[in-house]
Structures are given as C-alpha cells and as structure tokens.
Amino acid sequence: MRVTLVALSLALIATSAAAGQTADRAMTVFVTASEPTRQAKPTEAVRQQASAAIDAAQTVRKDLDRDLKAQFGNRRDKWPAEARERVRGG
C-alpha cells in the first residue's frame, strides 16, 4: 500500500513537472521501493532506563524553573531573555 502511494505520488510529480519542462531541462530520477523495518519491542531494562532519564530531566527542569522564579519572580514575561531561553532548553 505504501509503495503504491509513493509510486503514485512520484507519477503525479513527474507529470506536473513534465508539463512545464522543456527537452533541454530533462531530469532522470531513480526510485527504489523498500519495506519499512519493524522495530523490536523494548526490553524492560531499556524501558526503565528511558523512564529514569525522563524523570531526571523533569527534575532538572523543575529545579531550574523554581530557581529562576525565586530570582526573577513568577511572571516569565518579565524575566530576562537569557533566563527564558534557559527554561525553553536553549
């Protein structure tokens, strides 16, 4: 199904491009169809590791937010640009 949609899309693109294309601007396109690979179900150890990483990141973000609120107040629109950028992750 997916290969059919890709082929149909490419045919439409080629048709619309050919309508406005002259012979001196021809282009050759090579397309190879492939089946999507199935992803294996993560193991419990991998799931726990990812969960621990998410929890650690959330803790760091909450601590940063708390510290910046203590320093600059609750209204983020009044914070300096550098502080807002730090909260956004930049």
VENZI-V691997 format. One record per residue. N is the residue number from 1. PSI is psi as a letter, one per 30 degrees, with the letter a starting at -180 (* if undefined). Layout:
BEGIN
N:PSI ; N:PSI
END
This chain:
BEGIN
1:e ; 2:e ; 3:e ; 4:e ; 5:e ; 6:e ; 7:e ; 8:e ; 9:e ; 10:e ; 11:e ; 12:e ; 13:e ; 14:e ; 15:e ; 16:e ; 17:e ; 18:f ; 19:e ; 20:g ; 21:k ; 22:l ; 23:e ; 24:f ; 25:g ; 26:l ; 27:k ; 28:k ; 29:k ; 30:k ; 31:k ; 32:k ; 33:k ; 34:l ; 35:k ; 36:k ; 37:k ; 38:k ; 39:k ; 40:l ; 41:k ; 42:k ; 43:l ; 44:e ; 45:e ; 46:e ; 47:e ; 48:e ; 49:e ; 50:e ; 51:e ; 52:e ; 53:e ; 54:e ; 55:e ; 56:e ; 57:e ; 58:e ; 59:e ; 60:e ; 61:e ; 62:e ; 63:e ; 64:e ; 65:e ; 66:e ; 67:e ; 68:e ; 69:e ; 70:e ; 71:e ; 72:f ; 73:l ; 74:f ; 75:j ; 76:f ; 77:f ; 78:f ; 79:l ; 80:l ; 81:e ; 82:e ; 83:e ; 84:e ; 85:e ; 86:e ; 87:e ; 88:f ; 89:g ; 90:*
END
